[in-house]
Each structure stands twice: as C-alpha cells, then as structure tokens.
Amino acid sequence: MNKEELERSQEELLEEQLEQFEEAVGRQDVEEIDQLYDHLYPIDLAEAMEEWEEGQLEQFCGLADDEQLAELLTEAEVELQVE
C-alpha cells in the first residue's frame, strides 16, 4: 500500500468512526460513545460536531462526561462553544 492509499484508508476509517459516534449519540449508547471517543482525536470530533443539529449537540452534552466536554470545547470553533 502506497502513502496515498494509506492516507485515503485512514480518512475512510475516520469518517466511519465519526458516523458511528453520531449514531451512538442518537441511540444514547454511552458505552459505545466512550469506546469511540477513546479512539478519536477531540479535534476531529469537534469539527464533525460543527455539522450536527443543535438537538444532537444537546443530546451529546447530556451523555458526555465533563472531561470529554472540556476537551471538545477546547478544540471547537467559537460558534460551537456558544451553542
């Protein structure tokens, strides 16, 4: 596998994990949220969450622990921090 294929593969894996994370939030599956969170960088999650609906963000905030919220807010754009 060359460098370009590896990068594409990593991007596809990231997208899949972010989609799984969003679905886990929708199902309120805290265990899966925690497992996926441990494998993702807060910056990647924060960027993905910028595209979420406000209701999804509120739902996540109700499921996440304080440490997770703090890490994500540190990485998030100001607009997401205000919401």
Number of C-alpha atoms within 10 A of each C-alpha: 7 6 8 9 10 11 12 11 13 12 12 12 12 17 14 12 17 19 13 15 21 20 15 18 21 13 12 15 13 15 10 16 20 16 11 16 17 11 10 14 14 20 16 15 20 20 15 15 19 15 11 12 9 13 10 16 18 11 14 20 14 12 17 16 12 10 9 15 16 13 15 21 17 13 17 21 14 10 8 18 13 8 8
